[in-house]
Amino acid sequence: MQESLLEILCCPLDKHELELEDADRDDADEIIGGDLVCTECGERYPIEDGIPNLLPPDMREETPA
């Protein structure tokens, strides 16, 4: 995931901004892991293999890949 994507992403629950935390980057400086955190409600959305999971918490599967 490129960091510029943060400019257009928002929390699916309340439409507020998301901040990147605990980012892991690859050699090309793309984000491959970490969390997106809503600045308003504090909900966390994981980034796995460069893909942000923006499903609401009750719709996510908690099984490992």
PDBQT receptor file of N, H, CA, C and O in Angstrom, charges set to zero:
ATOM      1  N   MET A   1       0.861  -1.171   0.000  1.00  0.00    +0.000 N 
ATOM      2  CA  MET A   1       0.000   0.000   0.000  1.00  0.00    +0.000 C 
ATOM      3  C   MET A   1       0.904   1.230   0.000  1.00  0.00    +0.000 C 
ATOM      4  O   MET A   1       1.872   1.294   0.757  1.00  0.00    +0.000 OA
ATOM      5  N   GLN A   2       0.592   2.181  -0.831  1.00  0.00    +0.000 N 
ATOM      6  H   GLN A   2      -0.195   2.128  -1.446  1.00  0.00    +0.000 HD
ATOM      7  CA  GLN A   2       1.346   3.427  -0.840  1.00  0.00    +0.000 C 
ATOM      8  C   GLN A   2       0.778   4.385   0.204  1.00  0.00    +0.000 C 
ATOM      9  O   GLN A   2      -0.433   4.439   0.420  1.00  0.00    +0.000 OA
ATOM     10  N   GLU A   3       1.669   5.139   0.847  1.00  0.00    +0.000 N 
ATOM     11  H   GLU A   3       2.653   5.094   0.671  1.00  0.00    +0.000 HD
ATOM     12  CA  GLU A   3       1.241   6.037   1.913  1.00  0.00    +0.000 C 
ATOM     13  C   GLU A   3       0.284   7.114   1.407  1.00  0.00    +0.000 C 
ATOM     14  O   GLU A   3      -0.528   7.626   2.179  1.00  0.00    +0.000 OA
ATOM     15  N   SER A   4       0.366   7.464   0.130  1.00  0.00    +0.000 N 
ATOM     16  H   SER A   4       1.026   7.048  -0.497  1.00  0.00    +0.000 HD
ATOM     17  CA  SER A   4      -0.534   8.485  -0.422  1.00  0.00    +0.000 C 
ATOM     18  C   SER A   4      -1.998   8.048  -0.365  1.00  0.00    +0.000 C 
ATOM     19  O   SER A   4      -2.895   8.887  -0.435  1.00  0.00    +0.000 OA
ATOM     20  N   LEU A   5      -2.245   6.752  -0.240  1.00  0.00    +0.000 N 
ATOM     21  H   LEU A   5      -1.516   6.070  -0.183  1.00  0.00    +0.000 HD
ATOM     22  CA  LEU A   5      -3.623   6.246  -0.134  1.00  0.00    +0.000 C 
ATOM     23  C   LEU A   5      -4.306   6.740   1.135  1.00  0.00    +0.000 C 
ATOM     24  O   LEU A   5      -5.534   6.811   1.188  1.00  0.00    +0.000 OA
ATOM     25  N   LEU A   6      -3.523   7.083   2.161  1.00  0.00    +0.000 N 
ATOM     26  H   LEU A   6      -2.525   7.025   2.118  1.00  0.00    +0.000 HD
ATOM     27  CA  LEU A   6      -4.099   7.578   3.417  1.00  0.00    +0.000 C 
ATOM     28  C   LEU A   6      -4.897   8.867   3.220  1.00  0.00    +0.000 C 
ATOM     29  O   LEU A   6      -5.784   9.179   4.014  1.00  0.00    +0.000 OA
ATOM     30  N   GLU A   7      -4.584   9.609   2.168  1.00  0.00    +0.000 N 
ATOM     31  H   GLU A   7      -3.864   9.356   1.522  1.00  0.00    +0.000 HD
ATOM     32  CA  GLU A   7      -5.291  10.870   1.908  1.00  0.00    +0.000 C 
ATOM     33  C   GLU A   7      -6.752  10.650   1.539  1.00  0.00    +0.000 C 
ATOM     34  O   GLU A   7      -7.582  11.537   1.736  1.00  0.00    +0.000 OA
ATOM     35  N   ILE A   8      -7.072   9.466   1.001  1.00  0.00    +0.000 N 
ATOM     36  H   ILE A   8      -6.397   8.745   0.841  1.00  0.00    +0.000 HD
ATOM     37  CA  ILE A   8      -8.449   9.236   0.548  1.00  0.00    +0.000 C 
ATOM     38  C   ILE A   8      -9.200   8.215   1.400  1.00  0.00    +0.000 C 
ATOM     39  O   ILE A   8     -10.420   8.097   1.286  1.00  0.00    +0.000 OA
ATOM     40  N   LEU A   9      -8.488   7.475   2.254  1.00  0.00    +0.000 N 
ATOM     41  H   LEU A   9      -7.497   7.571   2.347  1.00  0.00    +0.000 HD
ATOM     42  CA  LEU A   9      -9.158   6.488   3.108  1.00  0.00    +0.000 C 
ATOM     43  C   LEU A   9      -9.786   7.165   4.322  1.00  0.00    +0.000 C 
ATOM     44  O   LEU A   9      -9.270   8.161   4.829  1.00  0.00    +0.000 OA
ATOM     45  N   CYS A  10     -10.911   6.607   4.780  1.00  0.00    +0.000 N 
ATOM     46  H   CYS A  10     -11.330   5.798   4.368  1.00  0.00    +0.000 HD
ATOM     47  CA  CYS A  10     -11.541   7.096   6.008  1.00  0.00    +0.000 C 
ATOM     48  C   CYS A  10     -12.151   5.912   6.745  1.00  0.00    +0.000 C 
ATOM     49  O   CYS A  10     -12.319   4.832   6.179  1.00  0.00    +0.000 OA
ATOM     50  N   CYS A  11     -12.474   6.124   7.990  1.00  0.00    +0.000 N 
ATOM     51  H   CYS A  11     -12.338   7.001   8.450  1.00  0.00    +0.000 HD
ATOM     52  CA  CYS A  11     -13.089   5.084   8.811  1.00  0.00    +0.000 C 
ATOM     53  C   CYS A  11     -14.457   4.723   8.219  1.00  0.00    +0.000 C 
ATOM     54  O   CYS A  11     -15.273   5.614   7.984  1.00  0.00    +0.000 OA
ATOM     55  N   PRO A  12     -14.719   3.441   7.976  1.00  0.00    +0.000 N 
ATOM     56  CA  PRO A  12     -16.017   3.056   7.419  1.00  0.00    +0.000 C 
ATOM     57  C   PRO A  12     -17.175   3.237   8.400  1.00  0.00    +0.000 C 
ATOM     58  O   PRO A  12     -18.335   3.254   7.988  1.00  0.00    +0.000 OA
ATOM     59  N   LEU A  13     -16.875   3.372   9.692  1.00  0.00    +0.000 N 
ATOM     60  H   LEU A  13     -15.933   3.358  10.027  1.00  0.00    +0.000 HD
ATOM     61  CA  LEU A  13     -17.937   3.522  10.678  1.00  0.00    +0.000 C 
ATOM     62  C   LEU A  13     -18.393   4.967  10.842  1.00  0.00    +0.000 C 
ATOM     63  O   LEU A  13     -19.593   5.238  10.894  1.00  0.00    +0.000 OA
ATOM     64  N   ASP A  14     -17.437   5.903  10.924  1.00  0.00    +0.000 N 
ATOM     65  H   ASP A  14     -16.463   5.684  10.881  1.00  0.00    +0.000 HD
ATOM     66  CA  ASP A  14     -17.831   7.298  11.186  1.00  0.00    +0.000 C 
ATOM     67  C   ASP A  14     -17.249   8.310  10.201  1.00  0.00    +0.000 C 
ATOM     68  O   ASP A  14     -17.456   9.514  10.351  1.00  0.00    +0.000 OA
ATOM     69  N   LYS A  15     -16.526   7.827   9.201  1.00  0.00    +0.000 N 
ATOM     70  H   LYS A  15     -16.358   6.849   9.079  1.00  0.00    +0.000 HD
ATOM     71  CA  LYS A  15     -16.003   8.658   8.092  1.00  0.00    +0.000 C 
ATOM     72  C   LYS A  15     -14.927   9.657   8.520  1.00  0.00    +0.000 C 
ATOM     73  O   LYS A  15     -14.680  10.629   7.806  1.00  0.00    +0.000 OA
ATOM     74  N   HIS A  16     -14.276   9.437   9.682  1.00  0.00    +0.000 N 
ATOM     75  H   HIS A  16     -14.476   8.648  10.262  1.00  0.00    +0.000 HD
ATOM     76  CA  HIS A  16     -13.179  10.305  10.101  1.00  0.00    +0.000 C 
ATOM     77  C   HIS A  16     -11.851   9.784   9.553  1.00  0.00    +0.000 C 
ATOM     78  O   HIS A  16     -11.780   8.681   9.011  1.00  0.00    +0.000 OA
ATOM     79  N   GLU A  17     -10.811  10.586   9.703  1.00  0.00    +0.000 N 
ATOM     80  H   GLU A  17     -10.869  11.482  10.143  1.00  0.00    +0.000 HD
ATOM     81  CA  GLU A  17      -9.500  10.244   9.178  1.00  0.00    +0.000 C 
ATOM     82  C   GLU A  17      -8.910   9.019   9.863  1.00  0.00    +0.000 C 
ATOM     83  O   GLU A  17      -9.246   8.695  11.002  1.00  0.00    +0.000 OA
ATOM     84  N   LEU A  18      -8.013   8.343   9.130  1.00  0.00    +0.000 N 
ATOM     85  H   LEU A  18      -7.740   8.606   8.204  1.00  0.00    +0.000 HD
ATOM     86  CA  LEU A  18      -7.276   7.213   9.667  1.00  0.00    +0.000 C 
ATOM     87  C   LEU A  18      -5.804   7.591   9.768  1.00  0.00    +0.000 C 
ATOM     88  O   LEU A  18      -5.260   8.246   8.879  1.00  0.00    +0.000 OA
ATOM     89  N   GLU A  19      -5.165   7.174  10.855  1.00  0.00    +0.000 N 
ATOM     90  H   GLU A  19      -5.607   6.642  11.577  1.00  0.00    +0.000 HD
ATOM     91  CA  GLU A  19      -3.735   7.402  11.037  1.00  0.00    +0.000 C 
ATOM     92  C   GLU A  19      -3.014   6.065  10.993  1.00  0.00    +0.000 C 
ATOM     93  O   GLU A  19      -3.530   5.051  11.464  1.00  0.00    +0.000 OA
ATOM     94  N   LEU A  20      -1.831   6.074  10.428  1.00  0.00    +0.000 N 
ATOM     95  H   LEU A  20      -1.412   6.898  10.046  1.00  0.00    +0.000 HD
ATOM     96  CA  LEU A  20      -1.020   4.871  10.321  1.00  0.00    +0.000 C 
ATOM     97  C   LEU A  20      -0.203   4.671  11.593  1.00  0.00    +0.000 C 
ATOM     98  O   LEU A  20       0.449   5.600  12.071  1.00  0.00    +0.000 OA
ATOM     99  N   GLU A  21      -0.241   3.444  12.146  1.00  0.00    +0.000 N 
ATOM    100  H   GLU A  21      -0.771   2.690  11.758  1.00  0.00    +0.000 HD
ATOM    101  CA  GLU A  21       0.552   3.108  13.332  1.00  0.00    +0.000 C 
ATOM    102  C   GLU A  21       1.294   1.799  13.090  1.00  0.00    +0.000 C 
ATOM    103  O   GLU A  21       0.795   0.907  12.403  1.00  0.00    +0.000 OA
ATOM    104  N   ASP A  22       2.485   1.695  13.659  1.00  0.00    +0.000 N 
ATOM    105  H   ASP A  22       2.890   2.420  14.217  1.00  0.00    +0.000 HD
ATOM    106  CA  ASP A  22       3.287   0.467  13.626  1.00  0.00    +0.000 C 
ATOM    107  C   ASP A  22       3.500  -0.047  12.207  1.00  0.00    +0.000 C 
ATOM    108  O   ASP A  22       3.355  -1.242  11.949  1.00  0.00    +0.000 OA
ATOM    109  N   ALA A  23       3.845   0.851  11.288  1.00  0.00    +0.000 N 
ATOM    110  H   ALA A  23       3.964   1.822  11.497  1.00  0.00    +0.000 HD
ATOM    111  CA  ALA A  23       3.981   0.491   9.880  1.00  0.00    +0.000 C 
ATOM    112  C   ALA A  23       5.232  -0.339   9.627  1.00  0.00    +0.000 C 
ATOM    113  O   ALA A  23       6.314  -0.021  10.120  1.00  0.00    +0.000 OA
ATOM    114  N   ASP A  24       5.070  -1.394   8.859  1.00  0.00    +0.000 N 
ATOM    115  H   ASP A  24       4.191  -1.652   8.458  1.00  0.00    +0.000 HD
ATOM    116  CA  ASP A  24       6.182  -2.174   8.308  1.00  0.00    +0.000 C 
ATOM    117  C   ASP A  24       6.246  -1.837   6.830  1.00  0.00    +0.000 C 
ATOM    118  O   ASP A  24       5.223  -1.794   6.146  1.00  0.00    +0.000 OA
ATOM    119  N   ARG A  25       7.467  -1.597   6.339  1.00  0.00    +0.000 N 
ATOM    120  H   ARG A  25       8.298  -1.632   6.895  1.00  0.00    +0.000 HD
ATOM    121  CA  ARG A  25       7.634  -1.208   4.938  1.00  0.00    +0.000 C 
ATOM    122  C   ARG A  25       8.567  -2.183   4.227  1.00  0.00    +0.000 C 
ATOM    123  O   ARG A  25       9.422  -2.820   4.843  1.00  0.00    +0.000 OA
ATOM    124  N   ASP A  26       8.377  -2.279   2.918  1.00  0.00    +0.000 N 
ATOM    125  H   ASP A  26       7.682  -1.762   2.418  1.00  0.00    +0.000 HD
ATOM    126  CA  ASP A  26       9.278  -3.105   2.123  1.00  0.00    +0.000 C 
ATOM    127  C   ASP A  26      10.409  -2.250   1.570  1.00  0.00    +0.000 C 
ATOM    128  O   ASP A  26      10.526  -1.074   1.915  1.00  0.00    +0.000 OA
ATOM    129  N   ASP A  27      11.240  -2.832   0.717  1.00  0.00    +0.000 N 
ATOM    130  H   ASP A  27      11.146  -3.788   0.437  1.00  0.00    +0.000 HD
ATOM    131  CA  ASP A  27      12.399  -2.127   0.162  1.00  0.00    +0.000 C 
ATOM    132  C   ASP A  27      12.000  -0.955  -0.725  1.00  0.00    +0.000 C 
ATOM    133  O   ASP A  27      12.785  -0.021  -0.893  1.00  0.00    +0.000 OA
ATOM    134  N   ALA A  28      10.798  -0.982  -1.295  1.00  0.00    +0.000 N 
ATOM    135  H   ALA A  28      10.160  -1.741  -1.158  1.00  0.00    +0.000 HD
ATOM    136  CA  ALA A  28      10.312   0.101  -2.157  1.00  0.00    +0.000 C 
ATOM    137  C   ALA A  28       9.555   1.154  -1.354  1.00  0.00    +0.000 C 
ATOM    138  O   ALA A  28       8.922   2.033  -1.938  1.00  0.00    +0.000 OA
ATOM    139  N   ASP A  29       9.609   1.078   0.001  1.00  0.00    +0.000 N 
ATOM    140  H   ASP A  29      10.124   0.364   0.476  1.00  0.00    +0.000 HD
ATOM    141  CA  ASP A  29       8.968   2.004   0.925  1.00  0.00    +0.000 C 
ATOM    142  C   ASP A  29       7.439   1.938   0.883  1.00  0.00    +0.000 C 
ATOM    143  O   ASP A  29       6.761   2.883   1.286  1.00  0.00    +0.000 OA
ATOM    144  N   GLU A  30       6.902   0.816   0.392  1.00  0.00    +0.000 N 
ATOM    145  H   GLU A  30       7.453   0.049   0.065  1.00  0.00    +0.000 HD
ATOM    146  CA  GLU A  30       5.450   0.632   0.455  1.00  0.00    +0.000 C 
ATOM    147  C   GLU A  30       5.098  -0.021   1.784  1.00  0.00    +0.000 C 
ATOM    148  O   GLU A  30       5.879  -0.799   2.332  1.00  0.00    +0.000 OA
ATOM    149  N   ILE A  31       3.918   0.301   2.296  1.00  0.00    +0.000 N 
ATOM    150  H   ILE A  31       3.283   0.933   1.852  1.00  0.00    +0.000 HD
ATOM    151  CA  ILE A  31       3.463  -0.217   3.587  1.00  0.00    +0.000 C 
ATOM    152  C   ILE A  31       2.949  -1.641   3.378  1.00  0.00    +0.000 C 
ATOM    153  O   ILE A  31       2.050  -1.875   2.571  1.00  0.00    +0.000 OA
ATOM    154  N   ILE A  32       3.533  -2.591   4.118  1.00  0.00    +0.000 N 
ATOM    155  H   ILE A  32       4.264  -2.401   4.773  1.00  0.00    +0.000 HD
ATOM    156  CA  ILE A  32       3.114  -3.988   3.980  1.00  0.00    +0.000 C 
ATOM    157  C   ILE A  32       2.442  -4.516   5.241  1.00  0.00    +0.000 C 
ATOM    158  O   ILE A  32       1.868  -5.605   5.227  1.00  0.00    +0.000 OA
ATOM    159  N   GLY A  33       2.507  -3.753   6.334  1.00  0.00    +0.000 N 
ATOM    160  H   GLY A  33       2.973  -2.868   6.346  1.00  0.00    +0.000 HD
ATOM    161  CA  GLY A  33       1.875  -4.182   7.576  1.00  0.00    +0.000 C 
ATOM    162  C   GLY A  33       1.691  -3.012   8.507  1.00  0.00    +0.000 C 
ATOM    163  O   GLY A  33       2.256  -1.940   8.294  1.00  0.00    +0.000 OA
ATOM    164  N   GLY A  34       0.902  -3.217   9.539  1.00  0.00    +0.000 N 
ATOM    165  H   GLY A  34       0.443  -4.088   9.713  1.00  0.00    +0.000 HD
ATOM    166  CA  GLY A  34       0.628  -2.178  10.517  1.00  0.00    +0.000 C 
ATOM    167  C   GLY A  34      -0.856  -2.051  10.771  1.00  0.00    +0.000 C 
ATOM    168  O   GLY A  34      -1.624  -2.978  10.512  1.00  0.00    +0.000 OA
ATOM    169  N   ASP A  35      -1.257  -0.900  11.279  1.00  0.00    +0.000 N 
ATOM    170  H   ASP A  35      -0.634  -0.147  11.490  1.00  0.00    +0.000 HD
ATOM    171  CA  ASP A  35      -2.663  -0.647  11.581  1.00  0.00    +0.000 C 
ATOM    172  C   ASP A  35      -3.056   0.754  11.136  1.00  0.00    +0.000 C 
ATOM    173  O   ASP A  35      -2.265   1.693  11.220  1.00  0.00    +0.000 OA
ATOM    174  N   LEU A  36      -4.280   0.877  10.664  1.00  0.00    +0.000 N 
ATOM    175  H   LEU A  36      -4.923   0.114  10.595  1.00  0.00    +0.000 HD
ATOM    176  CA  LEU A  36      -4.893   2.184  10.447  1.00  0.00    +0.000 C 
ATOM    177  C   LEU A  36      -5.832   2.401  11.624  1.00  0.00    +0.000 C 
ATOM    178  O   LEU A  36      -6.650   1.536  11.939  1.00  0.00    +0.000 OA
ATOM    179  N   VAL A  37      -5.714   3.558  12.277  1.00  0.00    +0.000 N 
ATOM    180  H   VAL A  37      -5.049   4.260  12.021  1.00  0.00    +0.000 HD
ATOM    181  CA  VAL A  37      -6.509   3.829  13.473  1.00  0.00    +0.000 C 
ATOM    182  C   VAL A  37      -7.353   5.080  13.245  1.00  0.00    +0.000 C 
ATOM    183  O   VAL A  37      -6.842   6.117  12.822  1.00  0.00    +0.000 OA
ATOM    184  N   CYS A  38      -8.646   4.970  13.529  1.00  0.00    +0.000 N 
ATOM    185  H   CYS A  38      -9.060   4.128  13.874  1.00  0.00    +0.000 HD
ATOM    186  CA  CYS A  38      -9.556   6.107  13.376  1.00  0.00    +0.000 C 
ATOM    187  C   CYS A  38      -9.223   7.172  14.422  1.00  0.00    +0.000 C 
ATOM    188  O   CYS A  38      -9.038   6.863  15.599  1.00  0.00    +0.000 OA
ATOM    189  N   THR A  39      -9.149   8.430  13.976  1.00  0.00    +0.000 N 
ATOM    190  H   THR A  39      -9.300   8.680  13.020  1.00  0.00    +0.000 HD
ATOM    191  CA  THR A  39      -8.825   9.530  14.878  1.00  0.00    +0.000 C 
ATOM    192  C   THR A  39      -9.988   9.871  15.802  1.00  0.00    +0.000 C 
ATOM    193  O   THR A  39      -9.788  10.549  16.810  1.00  0.00    +0.000 OA
ATOM    194  N   GLU A  40     -11.190   9.421  15.484  1.00  0.00    +0.000 N 
ATOM    195  H   GLU A  40     -11.353   8.871  14.665  1.00  0.00    +0.000 HD
ATOM    196  CA  GLU A  40     -12.366   9.749  16.296  1.00  0.00    +0.000 C 
ATOM    197  C   GLU A  40     -12.784   8.590  17.214  1.00  0.00    +0.000 C 
ATOM    198  O   GLU A  40     -12.841   8.750  18.434  1.00  0.00    +0.000 OA
ATOM    199  N   CYS A  41     -13.072   7.430  16.624  1.00  0.00    +0.000 N 
ATOM    200  H   CYS A  41     -13.025   7.300  15.634  1.00  0.00    +0.000 HD
ATOM    201  CA  CYS A  41     -13.602   6.327  17.441  1.00  0.00    +0.000 C 
ATOM    202  C   CYS A  41     -12.516   5.381  17.937  1.00  0.00    +0.000 C 
ATOM    203  O   CYS A  41     -12.772   4.577  18.833  1.00  0.00    +0.000 OA
ATOM    204  N   GLY A  42     -11.304   5.455  17.377  1.00  0.00    +0.000 N 
ATOM    205  H   GLY A  42     -11.096   6.109  16.649  1.00  0.00    +0.000 HD
ATOM    206  CA  GLY A  42     -10.205   4.623  17.835  1.00  0.00    +0.000 C 
ATOM    207  C   GLY A  42     -10.200   3.204  17.287  1.00  0.00    +0.000 C 
ATOM    208  O   GLY A  42      -9.341   2.403  17.654  1.00  0.00    +0.000 OA
ATOM    209  N   GLU A  43     -11.152   2.884  16.411  1.00  0.00    +0.000 N 
ATOM    210  H   GLU A  43     -11.850   3.536  16.113  1.00  0.00    +0.000 HD
ATOM    211  CA  GLU A  43     -11.186   1.537  15.830  1.00  0.00    +0.000 C 
ATOM    212  C   GLU A  43      -9.911   1.295  15.013  1.00  0.00    +0.000 C 
ATOM    213  O   GLU A  43      -9.407   2.199  14.347  1.00  0.00    +0.000 OA
ATOM    214  N   ARG A  44      -9.399   0.053  15.075  1.00  0.00    +0.000 N 
ATOM    215  H   ARG A  44      -9.809  -0.682  15.616  1.00  0.00    +0.000 HD
ATOM    216  CA  ARG A  44      -8.168  -0.304  14.380  1.00  0.00    +0.000 C 
ATOM    217  C   ARG A  44      -8.493  -1.189  13.188  1.00  0.00    +0.000 C 
ATOM    218  O   ARG A  44      -9.328  -2.089  13.274  1.00  0.00    +0.000 OA
ATOM    219  N   TYR A  45      -7.822  -0.920  12.074  1.00  0.00    +0.000 N 
ATOM    220  H   TYR A  45      -7.143  -0.189  12.004  1.00  0.00    +0.000 HD
ATOM    221  CA  TYR A  45      -7.978  -1.697  10.851  1.00  0.00    +0.000 C 
ATOM    222  C   TYR A  45      -6.598  -2.205  10.444  1.00  0.00    +0.000 C 
ATOM    223  O   TYR A  45      -5.706  -1.403  10.167  1.00  0.00    +0.000 OA
ATOM    224  N   PRO A  46      -6.409  -3.524  10.405  1.00  0.00    +0.000 N 
ATOM    225  CA  PRO A  46      -5.092  -4.076  10.114  1.00  0.00    +0.000 C 
ATOM    226  C   PRO A  46      -4.714  -3.957   8.637  1.00  0.00    +0.000 C 
ATOM    227  O   PRO A  46      -5.569  -3.974   7.751  1.00  0.00    +0.000 OA
ATOM    228  N   ILE A  47      -3.418  -3.836   8.406  1.00  0.00    +0.000 N 
ATOM    229  H   ILE A  47      -2.724  -3.823   9.125  1.00  0.00    +0.000 HD
ATOM    230  CA  ILE A  47      -2.862  -3.910   7.058  1.00  0.00    +0.000 C 
ATOM    231  C   ILE A  47      -2.047  -5.193   7.017  1.00  0.00    +0.000 C 
ATOM    232  O   ILE A  47      -1.111  -5.358   7.799  1.00  0.00    +0.000 OA
ATOM    233  N   GLU A  48      -2.392  -6.103   6.112  1.00  0.00    +0.000 N 
ATOM    234  H   GLU A  48      -3.153  -5.968   5.476  1.00  0.00    +0.000 HD
ATOM    235  CA  GLU A  48      -1.699  -7.373   5.989  1.00  0.00    +0.000 C 
ATOM    236  C   GLU A  48      -1.298  -7.584   4.541  1.00  0.00    +0.000 C 
ATOM    237  O   GLU A  48      -2.131  -7.492   3.639  1.00  0.00    +0.000 OA
ATOM    238  N   ASP A  49      -0.030  -7.865   4.321  1.00  0.00    +0.000 N 
ATOM    239  H   ASP A  49       0.646  -7.940   5.054  1.00  0.00    +0.000 HD
ATOM    240  CA  ASP A  49       0.508  -8.062   2.972  1.00  0.00    +0.000 C 
ATOM    241  C   ASP A  49       0.206  -6.869   2.075  1.00  0.00    +0.000 C 
ATOM    242  O   ASP A  49      -0.029  -7.033   0.878  1.00  0.00    +0.000 OA
ATOM    243  N   GLY A  50       0.213  -5.669   2.650  1.00  0.00    +0.000 N 
ATOM    244  H   GLY A  50       0.404  -5.536   3.623  1.00  0.00    +0.000 HD
ATOM    245  CA  GLY A  50       0.003  -4.448   1.880  1.00  0.00    +0.000 C 
ATOM    246  C   GLY A  50      -1.451  -4.118   1.601  1.00  0.00    +0.000 C 
ATOM    247  O   GLY A  50      -1.739  -3.171   0.868  1.00  0.00    +0.000 OA
ATOM    248  N   ILE A  51      -2.369  -4.879   2.170  1.00  0.00    +0.000 N 
ATOM    249  H   ILE A  51      -2.136  -5.647   2.765  1.00  0.00    +0.000 HD
ATOM    250  CA  ILE A  51      -3.801  -4.677   1.899  1.00  0.00    +0.000 C 
ATOM    251  C   ILE A  51      -4.510  -4.257   3.192  1.00  0.00    +0.000 C 
ATOM    252  O   ILE A  51      -4.529  -5.019   4.159  1.00  0.00    +0.000 OA
ATOM    253  N   PRO A  52      -5.094  -3.049   3.217  1.00  0.00    +0.000 N 
ATOM    254  CA  PRO A  52      -5.835  -2.640   4.414  1.00  0.00    +0.000 C 
ATOM    255  C   PRO A  52      -7.192  -3.348   4.483  1.00  0.00    +0.000 C 
ATOM    256  O   PRO A  52      -7.910  -3.419   3.486  1.00  0.00    +0.000 OA
ATOM    257  N   ASN A  53      -7.535  -3.864   5.650  1.00  0.00    +0.000 N 
ATOM    258  H   ASN A  53      -6.952  -3.807   6.460  1.00  0.00    +0.000 HD
ATOM    259  CA  ASN A  53      -8.821  -4.527   5.870  1.00  0.00    +0.000 C 
ATOM    260  C   ASN A  53      -9.748  -3.512   6.522  1.00  0.00    +0.000 C 
ATOM    261  O   ASN A  53      -9.688  -3.295   7.732  1.00  0.00    +0.000 OA
ATOM    262  N   LEU A  54     -10.601  -2.893   5.722  1.00  0.00    +0.000 N 
ATOM    263  H   LEU A  54     -10.650  -3.069   4.739  1.00  0.00    +0.000 HD
ATOM    264  CA  LEU A  54     -11.491  -1.845   6.215  1.00  0.00    +0.000 C 
ATOM    265  C   LEU A  54     -12.895  -2.346   6.502  1.00  0.00    +0.000 C 
ATOM    266  O   LEU A  54     -13.835  -1.556   6.582  1.00  0.00    +0.000 OA
ATOM    267  N   LEU A  55     -13.042  -3.650   6.656  1.00  0.00    +0.000 N 
ATOM    268  H   LEU A  55     -12.278  -4.292   6.591  1.00  0.00    +0.000 HD
ATOM    269  CA  LEU A  55     -14.351  -4.175   7.059  1.00  0.00    +0.000 C 
ATOM    270  C   LEU A  55     -14.636  -3.774   8.497  1.00  0.00    +0.000 C 
ATOM    271  O   LEU A  55     -13.722  -3.740   9.320  1.00  0.00    +0.000 OA
ATOM    272  N   PRO A  56     -15.887  -3.472   8.810  1.00  0.00    +0.000 N 
ATOM    273  CA  PRO A  56     -16.232  -3.202  10.208  1.00  0.00    +0.000 C 
ATOM    274  C   PRO A  56     -15.859  -4.407  11.074  1.00  0.00    +0.000 C 
ATOM    275  O   PRO A  56     -15.879  -5.541  10.595  1.00  0.00    +0.000 OA
ATOM    276  N   PRO A  57     -15.523  -4.174  12.332  1.00  0.00    +0.000 N 
ATOM    277  CA  PRO A  57     -15.028  -5.239  13.202  1.00  0.00    +0.000 C 
ATOM    278  C   PRO A  57     -15.924  -6.477  13.261  1.00  0.00    +0.000 C 
ATOM    279  O   PRO A  57     -15.416  -7.597  13.330  1.00  0.00    +0.000 OA
ATOM    280  N   ASP A  58     -17.228  -6.299  13.236  1.00  0.00    +0.000 N 
ATOM    281  H   ASP A  58     -17.641  -5.390  13.180  1.00  0.00    +0.000 HD
ATOM    282  CA  ASP A  58     -18.126  -7.454  13.343  1.00  0.00    +0.000 C 
ATOM    283  C   ASP A  58     -18.192  -8.281  12.059  1.00  0.00    +0.000 C 
ATOM    284  O   ASP A  58     -18.788  -9.357  12.050  1.00  0.00    +0.000 OA
ATOM    285  N   MET A  59     -17.588  -7.793  10.978  1.00  0.00    +0.000 N 
ATOM    286  H   MET A  59     -17.104  -6.918  10.985  1.00  0.00    +0.000 HD
ATOM    287  CA  MET A  59     -17.608  -8.517   9.712  1.00  0.00    +0.000 C 
ATOM    288  C   MET A  59     -16.265  -9.172   9.384  1.00  0.00    +0.000 C 
ATOM    289  O   MET A  59     -16.146  -9.867   8.375  1.00  0.00    +0.000 OA
ATOM    290  N   ARG A  60     -15.253  -8.955  10.232  1.00  0.00    +0.000 N 
ATOM    291  H   ARG A  60     -15.350  -8.391  11.052  1.00  0.00    +0.000 HD
ATOM    292  CA  ARG A  60     -13.923  -9.517   9.993  1.00  0.00    +0.000 C 
ATOM    293  C   ARG A  60     -13.834 -10.945  10.529  1.00  0.00    +0.000 C 
ATOM    294  O   ARG A  60     -14.407 -11.276  11.567  1.00  0.00    +0.000 OA
ATOM    295  N   GLU A  61     -13.110 -11.767   9.803  1.00  0.00    +0.000 N 
ATOM    296  H   GLU A  61     -12.645 -11.498   8.960  1.00  0.00    +0.000 HD
ATOM    297  CA  GLU A  61     -12.769 -13.094  10.296  1.00  0.00    +0.000 C 
ATOM    298  C   GLU A  61     -11.460 -12.977  11.033  1.00  0.00    +0.000 C 
ATOM    299  O   GLU A  61     -10.528 -12.341  10.541  1.00  0.00    +0.000 OA
ATOM    300  N   GLU A  62     -11.372 -13.563  12.172  1.00  0.00    +0.000 N 
ATOM    301  H   GLU A  62     -12.129 -14.080  12.571  1.00  0.00    +0.000 HD
ATOM    302  CA  GLU A  62     -10.150 -13.482  12.989  1.00  0.00    +0.000 C 
ATOM    303  C   GLU A  62      -9.258 -14.707  12.778  1.00  0.00    +0.000 C 
ATOM    304  O   GLU A  62      -8.398 -14.988  13.613  1.00  0.00    +0.000 OA
ATOM    305  N   THR A  63      -9.447 -15.440  11.678  1.00  0.00    +0.000 N 
ATOM    306  H   THR A  63     -10.146 -15.212  11.000  1.00  0.00    +0.000 HD
ATOM    307  CA  THR A  63      -8.609 -16.597  11.433  1.00  0.00    +0.000 C 
ATOM    308  C   THR A  63      -7.332 -16.175  10.751  1.00  0.00    +0.000 C 
ATOM    309  O   THR A  63      -7.361 -15.307   9.879  1.00  0.00    +0.000 OA
ATOM    310  N   PRO A  64      -6.189 -16.775  11.128  1.00  0.00    +0.000 N 
ATOM    311  CA  PRO A  64      -4.925 -16.417  10.497  1.00  0.00    +0.000 C 
ATOM    312  C   PRO A  64      -4.876 -16.874   9.047  1.00  0.00    +0.000 C 
ATOM    313  O   PRO A  64      -5.522 -17.851   8.668  1.00  0.00    +0.000 OA
ATOM    314  N   ALA A  65      -4.105 -16.158   8.247  1.00  0.00    +0.000 N 
ATOM    315  H   ALA A  65      -3.580 -15.365   8.555  1.00  0.00    +0.000 HD
ATOM    316  CA  ALA A  65      -4.004 -16.490   6.810  1.00  0.00    +0.000 C 
ATOM    317  C   ALA A  65      -3.217 -17.750   6.579  1.00  0.00    +0.000 C 
ATOM    318  O   ALA A  65      -3.040 -18.166   5.434  1.00  0.00    +0.000 OA
TER     319      ALA A  65
